[in-house]
Amino acid sequence: MRLIESKWLQKHLTEMDVAELSPLLEIGSSSLAFRTIAKPHIEQFVHAPLRERGVRIVTTDLRDAEGVEIVGDIFDPDVCAKLQDVQAKSLLLCNLLEHLVDPAAFADACKSFVRPGGYIIVTVPYDYPYHLDPIDTMFRPSPEEIHALFPGTRIVDGEILVDGGRWSDLRRTRTSFQSIKSIVGDIARMVTFRGGIERTKSRASGLSYLAKNYKISAIILRVQEEQDK
């Protein structure tokens, strides 16, 4: 999750009542260390404000780590049962769809974890470099294409967020000299195919965004209630 996404989420989640949000189920939450150290803006702008308002956050991830409440594959029947038992009123799904072989099946499973009338909040790259985690299918949907993955929902809000590209990222934490040194290092690793073809492809894609903005699709969906169907 990028900083711009976390601030977008904070803005929109703040506008929603606690009773509409809690419990909130976060799919692919990663570890506590990731949310507080590697990406501290997740804690600062998303998790901490929600907890302070009394929203119960249930985290889930494929990997077992500190800060993950429900561990495992959502398609595993035991894991699926635990997720459905949460009876989530809202679901957060950030930057996962591009790493899935079948995003439609994943979206369908996620929708089953949310109560009728609940919310599904999704962010995913729209115009963004190739990045491995562990794969990247280059699925880059618009908000409308995300909506199509969740039939039986309506759009509450959706937009494409525009953020600075690779050079902007480097300059956020480095001097100009250090940033240039990092780029030269990436070029050297790329031309020698260090890390293999896929890593080389990822580095080349990243370099192509040195003077190009990143774009992220962000959308809030509401699951139809029975009487609305």
C-alpha positions as CSV (number, residue, x, y, z in Angstrom):
1,M,0.0,0.0,0.0
2,R,1.3,3.4,-1.0
3,L,1.0,6.5,1.2
4,I,-1.6,8.1,-1.2
5,E,-3.8,5.0,-0.8
6,S,-3.6,5.1,3.0
7,K,-4.7,8.7,3.0
8,W,-7.5,8.0,0.6
9,L,-8.7,5.1,2.8
10,Q,-8.5,7.3,5.9
11,K,-10.6,10.0,4.3
12,H,-13.3,7.7,3.2
13,L,-13.3,5.4,6.3
14,T,-13.6,8.4,8.5
15,E,-16.8,9.4,6.8
16,M,-18.4,6.0,7.6
17,D,-20.0,5.1,10.9
18,V,-18.3,2.6,13.2
19,A,-21.5,0.5,13.1
20,E,-21.1,0.2,9.3
21,L,-17.5,-0.8,9.4
22,S,-17.0,-3.1,12.4
23,P,-15.9,-5.8,12.3
24,L,-13.5,-5.0,9.3
25,L,-11.8,-8.0,7.7
26,E,-8.5,-7.2,6.0
27,I,-7.5,-9.8,3.4
28,G,-3.7,-10.0,2.8
29,S,-2.9,-7.8,5.8
30,S,0.7,-8.9,6.0
31,S,2.6,-8.8,9.3
32,L,2.5,-6.3,12.1
33,A,6.1,-5.4,11.3
34,F,5.1,-4.7,7.7
35,R,2.3,-2.4,8.7
36,T,4.2,-0.5,11.4
37,I,7.8,-0.5,10.2
38,A,8.1,-1.3,6.5
39,K,4.9,0.7,5.7
40,P,4.2,2.8,8.8
41,H,1.6,4.9,6.9
42,I,-0.7,1.8,7.1
43,E,-0.7,2.0,10.8
44,Q,-0.8,5.8,11.0
45,F,-3.6,6.5,8.5
46,V,-5.6,3.2,8.4
47,H,-5.3,0.9,11.4
48,A,-4.7,3.3,14.3
49,P,-7.6,5.7,13.4
50,L,-10.0,2.7,13.0
51,R,-9.0,1.2,16.3
52,E,-9.3,4.6,18.1
53,R,-12.9,4.8,16.8
54,G,-13.6,1.3,18.2
55,V,-13.5,-0.6,14.9
56,R,-12.5,-4.2,15.3
57,I,-10.0,-5.2,12.7
58,V,-9.5,-8.8,11.8
59,T,-6.3,-9.5,9.9
60,T,-5.7,-12.4,7.6
61,D,-2.8,-13.5,5.4
62,L,-1.4,-16.5,3.7
63,R,1.8,-16.3,5.8
64,D,1.9,-16.9,9.5
65,A,3.4,-13.9,11.2
66,E,2.9,-11.7,14.3
67,G,-0.1,-9.5,13.8
68,V,-2.0,-12.0,11.5
69,E,-5.1,-13.3,13.3
70,I,-6.4,-15.8,10.7
71,V,-3.7,-17.6,8.7
72,G,-4.1,-19.5,5.5
73,D,-5.5,-19.8,2.0
74,I,-9.1,-18.3,1.8
75,F,-10.0,-21.3,-0.4
76,D,-9.1,-23.8,2.3
77,P,-12.5,-24.9,3.8
78,D,-11.3,-24.4,7.4
79,V,-9.9,-21.0,6.8
80,C,-13.0,-20.0,4.8
81,A,-15.2,-21.0,7.7
82,K,-13.2,-18.9,10.1
83,L,-13.5,-15.9,7.8
84,Q,-17.2,-16.3,7.4
85,D,-17.6,-16.5,11.1
86,V,-16.2,-13.0,11.4
87,Q,-19.5,-11.7,9.9
88,A,-17.6,-8.8,8.5
89,K,-19.5,-5.6,7.8
90,S,-16.6,-4.3,5.7
91,L,-13.7,-5.9,3.9
92,L,-10.4,-4.3,2.9
93,L,-8.5,-5.8,-0.1
94,C,-5.4,-3.8,-1.1
95,N,-2.9,-4.6,-3.8
96,L,-3.6,-8.3,-4.1
97,L,-5.6,-8.8,-7.3
98,E,-2.5,-8.3,-9.5
99,H,-0.8,-11.2,-7.8
100,L,-3.6,-13.7,-8.4
101,V,-4.0,-16.2,-11.2
102,D,-7.8,-16.0,-10.9
103,P,-8.8,-12.6,-9.4
104,A,-12.5,-13.3,-10.3
105,A,-12.7,-16.4,-8.1
106,F,-10.8,-14.6,-5.3
107,A,-13.2,-11.7,-5.5
108,D,-16.2,-14.0,-5.4
109,A,-14.8,-15.7,-2.2
110,C,-14.1,-12.4,-0.6
111,K,-17.7,-11.2,-1.2
112,S,-19.0,-14.2,0.6
113,F,-17.3,-13.0,3.8
114,V,-19.2,-9.7,3.9
115,R,-22.7,-9.3,5.3
116,P,-25.5,-8.0,3.0
117,G,-25.4,-4.2,3.1
118,G,-21.7,-4.3,4.0
119,Y,-18.8,-2.7,2.2
120,I,-15.9,-4.0,0.1
121,I,-13.0,-1.6,-0.3
122,V,-10.4,-2.4,-3.0
123,T,-7.2,-0.8,-4.2
124,V,-5.1,-2.2,-7.0
125,P,-2.4,-0.8,-9.4
126,Y,-3.8,0.7,-12.6
127,D,-0.6,2.0,-14.2
128,Y,2.3,0.6,-12.3
129,P,5.6,-1.3,-12.8
130,Y,5.8,-5.1,-13.0
131,H,6.5,-6.3,-9.4
132,L,6.8,-9.8,-8.0
133,D,5.0,-11.0,-4.9
134,P,5.6,-13.8,-5.8
135,I,4.1,-13.2,-9.2
136,D,2.6,-10.3,-11.1
137,T,0.0,-11.1,-13.8
138,M,-0.1,-7.4,-14.9
139,F,-3.8,-7.2,-14.1
140,R,-4.3,-3.5,-14.0
141,P,-8.1,-2.9,-13.7
142,S,-10.0,0.4,-13.7
143,P,-12.5,1.0,-10.9
144,E,-15.3,-0.1,-13.2
145,E,-13.4,-3.3,-14.0
146,I,-13.0,-4.0,-10.3
147,H,-16.7,-3.5,-9.8
148,A,-17.4,-6.1,-12.5
149,L,-15.5,-8.7,-10.4
150,F,-18.1,-8.2,-7.6
151,P,-21.6,-8.7,-9.1
152,G,-24.4,-7.8,-6.7
153,T,-22.6,-4.7,-5.5
154,R,-23.0,-1.0,-6.3
155,I,-20.3,1.7,-6.5
156,V,-20.2,4.1,-3.5
157,D,-17.1,5.9,-4.6
158,G,-14.2,5.1,-7.0
159,E,-11.3,6.9,-8.6
160,I,-7.8,6.6,-10.0
161,L,-5.2,8.0,-7.7
162,V,-2.1,9.6,-9.2
163,D,1.2,9.4,-7.4
164,G,4.8,10.3,-8.1
165,G,6.9,7.6,-9.9
166,R,10.2,5.9,-9.2
167,W,12.3,9.1,-9.0
168,S,9.9,10.6,-6.5
169,D,10.1,7.4,-4.4
170,L,13.9,7.5,-4.4
171,R,14.1,11.2,-3.5
172,R,11.7,10.7,-0.6
173,T,14.4,9.0,1.4
174,R,17.7,9.7,-0.5
175,T,19.8,12.5,-1.7
176,S,20.1,13.1,-5.5
177,F,23.5,11.4,-5.5
178,Q,22.2,8.4,-3.6
179,S,19.2,8.2,-5.9
180,I,21.3,8.2,-9.1
181,K,23.6,5.6,-7.5
182,S,20.6,3.4,-6.9
183,I,19.5,3.7,-10.5
184,V,22.9,2.9,-11.8
185,G,23.0,-0.1,-9.5
186,D,19.7,-1.3,-10.9
187,I,20.9,-0.9,-14.5
188,A,24.1,-2.9,-13.7
189,R,22.1,-5.7,-12.1
190,M,19.7,-5.6,-15.1
191,V,22.3,-5.9,-17.8
192,T,23.9,-8.8,-16.0
193,F,20.6,-10.5,-15.4
194,R,21.3,-10.7,-11.7
195,G,18.4,-12.6,-10.0
196,G,17.2,-14.1,-13.2
197,I,14.8,-13.1,-16.0
198,E,11.9,-12.1,-13.8
199,R,13.9,-9.9,-11.5
200,T,15.5,-8.3,-14.6
201,K,12.1,-7.7,-16.0
202,S,10.9,-6.1,-12.7
203,R,14.0,-3.8,-12.6
204,A,13.5,-2.7,-16.2
205,S,9.8,-2.0,-15.6
206,G,10.7,0.1,-12.5
207,L,13.2,2.1,-14.4
208,S,10.5,2.9,-17.1
209,Y,8.6,4.9,-14.4
210,L,11.5,7.2,-13.5
211,A,9.7,10.1,-15.1
212,K,6.2,8.6,-15.2
213,N,3.5,8.7,-12.5
214,Y,2.1,5.7,-10.8
215,K,-1.7,5.3,-10.9
216,I,-3.8,3.2,-8.5
217,S,-7.5,2.2,-8.8
218,A,-9.4,2.7,-5.6
219,I,-13.1,1.8,-5.1
220,I,-15.7,1.4,-2.4
221,L,-18.5,-1.1,-3.1
222,R,-21.7,-1.9,-1.1
223,V,-23.1,-5.4,-1.2
224,Q,-26.7,-5.4,-2.0
225,E,-29.2,-6.4,0.7
226,E,-31.6,-9.2,0.1
227,Q,-34.6,-6.8,-0.6
228,D,-32.5,-4.9,-3.2
229,K,-31.8,-8.0,-5.3
